[in-house]
Amino acid sequence: MLDIQDIRDRKDELQKVIDFKNKHINLQDFLQLDEQRRSLQKEIDDLKHEQKTAWKQKDFEKASSLKKIIQDKQEQFTTIKKEFDEIHWSIPNFVDKSVPRGKSEDENEIIKTVGKIPEFDFDVKDHQTLWEDLNMIDKEQASKVSGSRFFYLFGDIASLQYALLHYCFSVLTNQSTLQDIIKKNNLTISDKPFTVVVPPSIVSFDTMDKMWRLHPKEDRYCLEEDNQVLIWSAEHSLWPIQMNQTIQEQALPIRYVAYTSSYRREAWTYGKDTRGILRTHEFHKIEMETFCTAETWIEEQNFIVAIQEHLVASLWLPYQLLNKCTWDVWAMNFRWFDINTYMPWQHAYRETHTSDYMSDYQARRLNIKVERKDWTKEYAHMNDATAYAMWRILIAIIENNQQKDGSIRIPDVLIPFMWGKKIIQKSA
């Protein structure tokens, strides 16, 4: 959430951001509520001081009468503060001046297009057809076992997913590789490697609500009796890994990477992307999470995006880098980039990566602070980003590298993690 003084000082600017983000909040009404809250708090404090004086002067009648007045004022204050807190927590973050102002996803800015779209001298197949021909996917049996939008993957296609995992970790934990990425992109940033984490896949309602991720509940898999929810991205258990803690400045940046299963009902996507595995109820992701300071956030996010580009380009995949406009930037985000990777069967670039910087917005909600070298404290700044959304990137690899005979060419960087195998083809 935002600092209340920032809201007061920058109310006009913030109201424009609220409108662009399509949030129905009137800041003028909120600030009037804030004034009532502060005025009432002062009244209560003054009355308590007056009551304390009466007790010292042994004016028991006055002290007793003030007690009732104070109780009434406190009840009013509790009601006003509850309304104030609810609105305060729902006010979205500011956005960076570099974020395009827009009111639809059509106003997202394409920063660059990288790689050559492959040309085929045969009819292109979608990933599901390719895998079915290779006998490496079974959606029918999975639907009997688990329901719609589930599947089994077998053999080399399943191995390719694990190869992606090991390759990704080999990049993110290798200081020399990170130095190369920093140098190539002319960045001035720490080359500290990522720490691999195995986080929980279940988070409490309270923690998820603090992160503004509990709702809409209809799209979550909730364990109502236990007040818990299944995560739909590793960020949901990586964000609070420092919750209610103070980080020493010299420990920054802190960089985590985790591979988890994720769960989403896809309640709002009936009839969309039903073929294949682009949109499923369970999916796997590798997520990056970093904690830094206000001075280093720009370079930190630029570094993360550079890592994402490296991870996509090294797989021979054409992609576009997008700067998302205000309408498409989520409430808690200050700046957000997407990478959309080319899917030949759809003749379109589809989202495979996001990189969202949240300033100190989420840290304030989660009470994550940094103690500076001069012993002052402030809230940490946080970045979250996709390393690989496994099945989406698998789709891109398979469709872009399909051969006329139905085999799949394996990108060079993955061959060492596929035991030297260069081609995926149907077993004899």
C-alpha positions in Angstrom: 0.0 0.0 0.0 1.0 3.6 -0.3 2.3 5.9 2.4 -0.6 8.2 3.5 1.6 11.3 3.3 2.4 10.5 -0.4 -1.3 10.2 -1.1 -2.0 13.6 0.5 0.9 15.3 -1.3 0.3 13.7 -4.7 -3.4 13.3 -4.8 -4.0 14.8 -8.2 -1.4 12.7 -9.8 -2.6 9.6 -8.0 -6.2 10.2 -9.0 -5.2 10.1 -12.7 -3.4 6.8 -12.1 -6.4 5.4 -10.3 -8.6 6.3 -13.3 -6.1 4.8 -15.8 -6.0 1.6 -13.8 -9.8 1.5 -13.9 -10.2 1.6 -10.1 -13.3 3.3 -8.8 -11.9 5.3 -5.9 -12.5 9.0 -5.2 -9.4 10.3 -3.4 -11.2 13.5 -2.3 -13.7 11.4 -0.4 -10.9 9.2 1.0 -8.9 12.3 2.2 -12.0 13.7 3.9 -12.3 10.4 5.7 -8.6 10.8 6.6 -9.2 14.2 8.0 -12.1 12.9 10.1 -9.9 10.1 11.4 -7.1 12.4 12.4 -9.5 15.0 13.9 -11.2 12.3 16.0 -7.9 10.9 17.1 -6.8 14.3 18.3 -10.1 14.7 20.2 -9.6 11.4 21.9 -6.0 12.2 22.8 -7.1 15.6 24.2 -9.9 14.0 26.2 -7.6 11.4 27.7 -5.2 14.1 28.7 -8.1 16.0 30.3 -9.3 12.8 32.1 -5.8 12.1 33.4 -5.6 15.7 34.8 -9.0 15.2 36.5 -7.8 12.0 38.1 -4.7 13.7 39.4 -6.9 16.6 40.8 -9.2 13.9 42.4 -12.1 15.3 40.3 -13.7 11.9 40.1 -17.1 13.1 38.7 -15.4 14.8 35.8 -13.1 11.9 35.2 -16.0 9.5 35.1 -18.1 11.7 32.7 -15.1 11.9 30.4 -14.8 8.1 30.3 -18.2 7.8 28.7 -17.4 10.5 26.1 -14.1 8.9 25.3 -15.8 5.5 24.8 -18.3 7.0 22.4 -15.5 8.8 20.5 -13.5 5.6 20.3 -16.5 3.7 18.8 -16.8 6.4 16.2 -13.1 6.3 15.5 -13.1 2.5 15.1 -15.9 2.7 12.5 -14.2 5.5 10.6 -10.8 3.8 10.8 -12.2 0.5 9.4 -13.6 2.3 6.4 -10.4 4.3 6.0 -8.2 1.1 6.1 -10.3 -0.7 3.6 -10.0 2.1 1.1 -6.3 2.7 1.9 -5.5 -0.9 1.2 -7.3 -0.8 -2.1 -5.6 2.3 -3.5 -3.3 1.2 -6.3 0.4 2.1 -6.7 1.7 5.0 -8.7 3.3 4.3 -12.1 6.6 5.3 -13.4 6.8 8.1 -15.9 8.0 5.6 -18.5 4.8 3.7 -18.4 2.6 4.5 -21.4 -0.8 6.1 -20.5 -3.5 4.0 -22.0 -7.0 2.5 -21.4 -6.7 -0.8 -23.3 -4.0 -3.5 -23.9 -3.8 -2.1 -27.5 -1.9 0.8 -26.1 0.9 -1.4 -24.7 4.2 -0.3 -26.3 6.3 -2.8 -28.3 9.9 -1.9 -27.4 11.5 -4.3 -29.8 11.0 -7.5 -31.8 13.8 -10.0 -31.7 14.5 -13.1 -33.8 13.3 -14.3 -37.2 9.9 -15.9 -37.5 10.6 -19.4 -38.9 9.5 -20.3 -42.4 8.2 -23.8 -43.1 7.8 -25.6 -46.4 5.1 -27.9 -44.9 1.8 -27.5 -43.1 2.6 -26.3 -39.5 1.0 -28.4 -36.7 0.0 -27.3 -33.2 1.9 -28.7 -30.2 -0.9 -31.0 -29.2 -0.9 -32.7 -32.6 2.8 -33.0 -32.7 2.9 -34.6 -29.2 0.0 -36.9 -30.0 1.8 -38.1 -33.1 4.9 -38.7 -30.9 2.7 -40.6 -28.3 4.0 -38.2 -25.6 0.7 -36.6 -24.3 -2.5 -38.0 -23.0 -5.3 -35.6 -22.2 -8.1 -38.1 -22.4 -6.9 -40.2 -19.5 -6.0 -37.1 -17.5 -9.6 -35.8 -17.9 -10.8 -39.1 -16.5 -8.4 -38.9 -13.6 -8.6 -35.1 -12.8 -11.1 -33.4 -15.1 -10.8 -31.0 -18.0 -7.7 -29.0 -18.7 -5.3 -31.6 -17.3 -2.9 -33.9 -19.1 0.0 -36.3 -18.9 3.3 -35.7 -20.6 5.6 -38.6 -21.3 9.1 -39.4 -22.5 11.3 -36.8 -24.2 8.7 -34.1 -23.9 8.6 -34.5 -20.1 12.4 -34.7 -20.1 12.5 -31.4 -22.0 10.6 -29.7 -19.2 13.2 -30.9 -16.7 16.0 -29.9 -19.1 14.5 -26.4 -19.1 14.5 -26.3 -15.3 18.2 -27.4 -15.0 19.3 -25.0 -17.8 17.5 -22.1 -16.1 19.0 -22.8 -12.7 22.4 -23.1 -14.4 22.0 -19.5 -15.7 20.6 -17.9 -12.6 23.1 -19.5 -10.1 26.2 -18.9 -12.3 27.9 -15.6 -11.4 30.0 -15.7 -14.6 26.9 -16.0 -16.8 25.2 -13.2 -15.0 28.3 -11.0 -15.4 28.1 -11.7 -19.2 24.5 -10.6 -19.2 25.3 -7.4 -17.2 28.2 -6.5 -19.5 26.2 -7.2 -22.7 23.4 -4.9 -21.5 25.7 -2.1 -20.1 24.3 -2.4 -16.6 25.8 -1.3 -13.4 24.4 -3.8 -11.0 25.5 -6.5 -8.5 26.3 -9.9 -10.1 25.1 -11.7 -7.0 23.6 -15.1 -8.1 20.0 -16.2 -7.3 19.4 -18.5 -4.3 17.3 -21.6 -5.2 14.3 -22.0 -2.9 11.7 -24.8 -2.4 8.7 -22.8 -1.1 5.3 -23.9 0.1 2.5 -24.2 -2.5 -0.2 -23.3 0.1 -0.5 -19.8 1.6 -2.9 -18.6 4.3 -5.8 -16.4 3.4 -4.4 -13.6 5.5 -1.0 -13.6 3.8 -2.5 -13.8 0.3 -4.8 -10.9 1.2 -1.9 -8.8 2.3 -0.4 -9.3 -1.2 -3.7 -8.4 -2.9 -3.9 -11.8 -4.4 -6.8 -13.5 -2.6 -9.5 -12.2 -4.8 -11.3 -13.0 -7.0 -11.8 -16.2 -5.0 -13.7 -17.8 -7.8 -10.5 -18.2 -9.7 -8.5 -19.6 -6.8 -8.4 -23.1 -5.4 -9.3 -22.4 -1.8 -9.1 -24.7 1.3 -11.9 -22.9 3.1 -11.8 -25.0 6.3 -8.1 -24.3 6.8 -8.2 -20.6 5.6 -5.6 -21.4 3.0 -5.2 -21.2 -0.8 -3.1 -22.9 -3.4 -0.7 -20.5 -5.0 -1.0 -19.7 -8.7 2.6 -18.5 -9.0 5.7 -19.1 -6.9 5.7 -15.3 -6.1 2.9 -15.8 -3.7 5.2 -17.7 -1.3 8.4 -15.9 -2.3 7.1 -12.4 -1.7 6.4 -13.1 2.0 9.6 -15.0 2.6 10.9 -11.8 4.3 7.5 -10.8 5.8 7.8 -8.9 9.2 11.5 -8.9 8.9 14.2 -6.2 8.6 17.0 -6.8 6.1 20.4 -5.3 6.5 21.4 -3.0 3.6 24.6 -4.8 3.0 22.7 -8.1 2.4 21.0 -6.5 -0.7 20.2 -7.4 -3.3 18.5 -10.6 -2.2 17.5 -12.8 -5.2 15.4 -15.9 -5.0 14.4 -18.4 -7.7 11.8 -21.2 -7.2 10.1 -23.8 -9.3 6.6 -24.7 -8.3 3.3 -26.1 -9.4 0.6 -23.4 -9.7 -3.1 -23.6 -9.7 -5.8 -21.5 -11.2 -9.5 -22.2 -12.1 -9.3 -20.1 -15.3 -12.9 -19.2 -14.3 -13.0 -16.3 -16.8 -11.7 -18.1 -19.8 -14.5 -20.5 -20.8 -14.0 -21.6 -24.4 -10.5 -19.9 -24.7 -7.4 -21.9 -25.7 -9.1 -25.2 -25.0 -6.8 -27.1 -27.4 -3.4 -28.0 -26.1 -1.8 -26.8 -22.8 -1.6 -23.1 -23.2 -4.3 -22.5 -20.5 -4.7 -25.2 -17.8 -5.8 -25.5 -14.2 -2.4 -26.7 -13.1 0.9 -25.4 -14.5 4.5 -25.1 -13.6 6.6 -22.0 -13.4 10.1 -20.8 -12.5 9.8 -17.4 -10.8 12.4 -14.9 -9.8 12.0 -12.6 -6.8 14.4 -9.8 -5.8 14.6 -7.3 -2.9 16.6 -4.1 -3.4 16.6 -0.4 -2.5 15.0 2.7 -4.0 18.3 3.7 -5.6 18.9 0.4 -7.4 15.4 -0.6 -8.6 15.7 0.6 -12.2 18.9 -1.4 -12.8 17.5 -4.4 -10.9 14.5 -4.6 -13.1 16.5 -3.9 -16.3 18.8 -6.8 -15.2 15.8 -9.1 -14.7 14.4 -8.3 -18.1 17.9 -8.9 -19.6 17.9 -12.3 -18.0 14.5 -13.1 -19.4 15.6 -12.1 -22.9 18.7 -14.2 -22.5 16.6 -17.2 -21.5 14.3 -16.8 -24.5 16.8 -15.9 -27.1 19.1 -18.8 -26.2 16.3 -21.2 -27.1 16.2 -19.7 -30.7 12.7 -18.3 -30.1 11.4 -15.1 -31.7 9.9 -12.7 -29.2 8.6 -9.2 -28.5 9.4 -7.0 -25.5 6.4 -4.9 -24.3 6.1 -2.0 -22.0 2.7 -2.4 -20.5 0.4 0.7 -20.4 -1.4 2.0 -17.3 -4.6 0.0 -18.1 -2.7 -3.3 -18.2 -0.4 -2.6 -15.2 -1.9 -4.3 -12.2 -2.8 -2.3 -9.1 0.4 -3.0 -7.1 2.8 -2.5 -10.0 4.9 0.6 -10.6 6.3 -0.7 -13.9 5.6 -3.8 -15.9 7.3 -5.5 -18.9 6.1 -8.6 -20.8 7.8 -10.9 -23.2 5.6 -12.4 -25.8 7.0 -15.4 -27.7 6.0 -16.4 -31.2 3.7 -19.4 -31.5 3.7 -20.6 -35.2 0.4 -22.5 -35.2 -1.4 -19.4 -34.0 0.6 -17.0 -36.1 0.9 -14.8 -33.0 3.1 -13.7 -30.1 1.7 -15.0 -26.8 2.7 -13.9 -23.3 5.4 -16.2 -21.8 7.1 -13.8 -19.3 6.2 -10.9 -17.0 8.5 -8.6 -15.0 6.7 -6.4 -12.5 8.4 -3.9 -10.2 6.3 -2.9 -7.2 8.4 -0.1 -5.6 7.9 -0.4 -1.8 4.2 -1.1 -2.2 4.1 -4.8 -1.4 6.9 -4.5 1.2 4.7 -2.0 3.1 1.8 -4.4 3.0 4.1 -7.3 4.2 6.1 -5.2 6.6 9.5 -5.9 4.9 12.1 -3.2 5.9 15.7 -2.4 5.2 18.0 -1.1 7.8 20.5 1.3 6.3 24.1 1.7 7.2 23.2 4.8 9.2 20.6 2.7 11.2 17.6 4.4 9.6 14.8 2.0 8.3 12.7 2.1 5.2 10.6 -0.3 3.2 12.3 -2.6 0.7 11.7 -2.4 -3.0 10.6 -5.6 -4.7 10.7 -7.2 -8.2 8.9 -10.3 -9.4 9.4 -12.0 -12.8 9.0 -15.1 -14.8 12.0 -17.2 -15.6 10.1 -19.8 -17.5 6.3 -20.5 -17.6 7.1 -24.1 -18.4 4.3 -25.2 -20.7 4.0 -22.0 -22.6 7.7 -22.0 -23.4 7.5 -25.7 -24.2 4.8 -24.9 -26.7 7.0 -22.3 -28.3 10.0 -24.6 -28.5 8.0 -27.5 -30.0 6.1 -25.4 -32.6 9.1 -23.3 -33.7 11.4 -26.3 -34.0 9.1 -28.8 -35.6 10.4 -30.7 -38.6 8.6 -32.0 -41.7 8.8 -35.6 -40.5 7.1 -34.6 -37.2 10.3 -34.7 -35.1 11.4 -31.8 -32.9 14.8 -30.2 -33.0 16.2 -29.5 -29.5 17.8 -26.1 -28.9 21.6 -26.4 -28.4 21.6 -25.1 -24.9 19.3 -27.9 -23.8 21.2 -30.7 -25.4 23.6 -31.2 -22.4 20.5 -31.6 -20.2 18.9 -34.1 -22.6 21.8 -36.5 -22.4 23.2 -35.3 -25.7 20.0 -35.9 -27.6 19.4 -33.5 -30.4 16.1 -34.6 -31.9 12.8 -35.7 -30.3 11.2 -38.3 -32.5 8.7 -41.2 -32.2 10.2 -44.2 -30.5 10.4 -47.3 -32.6 
